[in-house]
Amino acid sequence: MLTKTLLATALFASFVAPLAASAGEVENRIHNQNARIDQGVHNGSLTYGEYRRVDGRLDRIQAERNRDLRRDDGHLTRSQDRTLNRQENNLSSRIYFDKHNLPHQR
């Protein structure tokens, strides 16, 4: 009986853990990108307009993540995770470009 309970618990955890991890991964990337934006503002590699644009996109990604989590009882579906990941990849590229476009800096 104890073995069946342990097996059932392990099986359940193997399905739930990746869902929770994906929600955490998205949140970790949001914090990382926010730190990159703040660093760019601090060292002058992002102009005020660039900051507003990338920070606004980051806010929209975070709002979408929060809506998705509320809709699905605190979990992201595979499709939602892929969509958020693609948006974060695009934003990451945008942050890099904006921080390194020297001709447009002050």
C-alpha positions as CSV (number, residue, x, y, z in Angstrom):
1,M,0.0,0.0,0.0
2,L,2.8,2.4,0.9
3,T,4.6,1.6,-2.4
4,K,1.5,2.5,-4.4
5,T,1.1,5.8,-2.6
6,L,4.7,6.7,-3.2
7,L,4.5,5.7,-6.8
8,A,1.3,7.8,-7.3
9,T,2.9,10.8,-5.6
10,A,6.0,10.5,-7.7
11,L,3.9,10.2,-10.9
12,F,1.8,13.2,-10.0
13,A,4.8,15.3,-9.1
14,S,6.5,14.4,-12.5
15,F,3.5,15.9,-14.3
16,V,3.0,19.0,-12.1
17,A,6.6,20.0,-11.6
18,P,7.3,21.0,-15.2
19,L,4.2,23.2,-15.3
20,A,5.2,25.0,-12.2
21,A,8.8,25.3,-13.4
22,S,7.7,26.8,-16.7
23,A,5.7,29.5,-14.9
24,G,8.8,30.2,-12.8
25,E,11.1,30.3,-15.8
26,V,9.0,33.0,-17.4
27,E,9.0,35.0,-14.2
28,N,12.8,34.6,-13.9
29,R,13.3,35.8,-17.5
30,I,11.1,38.8,-16.8
31,H,13.2,39.8,-13.8
32,N,16.4,39.2,-15.8
33,Q,15.3,41.4,-18.7
34,N,14.1,44.1,-16.2
35,A,17.6,44.1,-14.7
36,R,19.1,44.4,-18.2
37,I,16.8,47.4,-19.0
38,D,17.7,49.1,-15.7
39,Q,21.4,48.5,-16.3
40,G,21.1,50.1,-19.8
41,V,19.3,53.1,-18.3
42,H,21.9,53.5,-15.6
43,N,24.9,53.3,-17.9
44,G,23.3,55.5,-20.6
45,S,23.2,52.8,-23.3
46,L,19.4,53.1,-23.5
47,T,17.7,56.4,-24.3
48,Y,14.5,57.4,-22.6
49,G,12.4,56.5,-25.6
50,E,14.1,53.1,-25.9
51,Y,13.6,52.5,-22.2
52,R,9.8,53.3,-22.5
53,R,9.4,51.0,-25.5
54,V,11.2,47.9,-24.1
55,D,9.8,48.4,-20.6
56,G,6.3,48.7,-22.0
57,R,6.7,45.5,-23.9
58,L,8.0,43.8,-20.8
59,D,5.0,45.0,-18.8
60,R,2.7,43.6,-21.5
61,I,4.4,40.2,-21.4
62,Q,4.1,40.1,-17.6
63,A,0.4,41.1,-17.8
64,E,-0.2,38.3,-20.3
65,R,1.6,35.8,-18.1
66,N,-0.5,36.8,-15.1
67,R,-3.8,36.6,-17.1
68,D,-2.8,33.1,-18.4
69,L,-1.9,31.9,-14.9
70,R,-5.3,33.2,-13.5
71,R,-7.2,31.4,-16.4
72,D,-5.5,28.1,-15.8
73,D,-5.4,27.8,-12.0
74,G,-1.8,28.9,-11.7
75,H,-0.3,26.9,-14.6
76,L,0.8,27.8,-18.1
77,T,-0.2,25.5,-20.9
78,R,2.4,24.4,-23.4
79,S,1.1,26.8,-26.0
80,Q,1.1,29.8,-23.5
81,D,4.6,28.9,-22.5
82,R,5.8,28.8,-26.1
83,T,4.1,32.1,-26.9
84,L,5.6,33.9,-23.8
85,N,9.0,32.4,-24.6
86,R,8.9,33.7,-28.2
87,Q,7.9,37.1,-27.0
88,E,10.7,37.2,-24.4
89,N,13.2,36.1,-27.1
90,N,12.1,38.9,-29.3
91,L,12.3,41.4,-26.5
92,S,15.7,40.2,-25.5
93,S,16.9,40.8,-29.0
94,R,15.4,44.3,-29.0
95,I,17.0,45.1,-25.6
96,Y,20.4,44.0,-27.0
97,F,19.9,46.0,-30.2
98,D,18.8,49.2,-28.3
99,K,21.7,48.9,-25.9
100,H,24.3,48.6,-28.7
101,N,23.0,51.1,-31.3
102,L,25.7,53.6,-30.6
103,P,25.0,56.1,-33.4
104,H,21.6,56.9,-31.7
105,Q,23.0,57.5,-28.2
106,R,23.5,60.9,-26.8
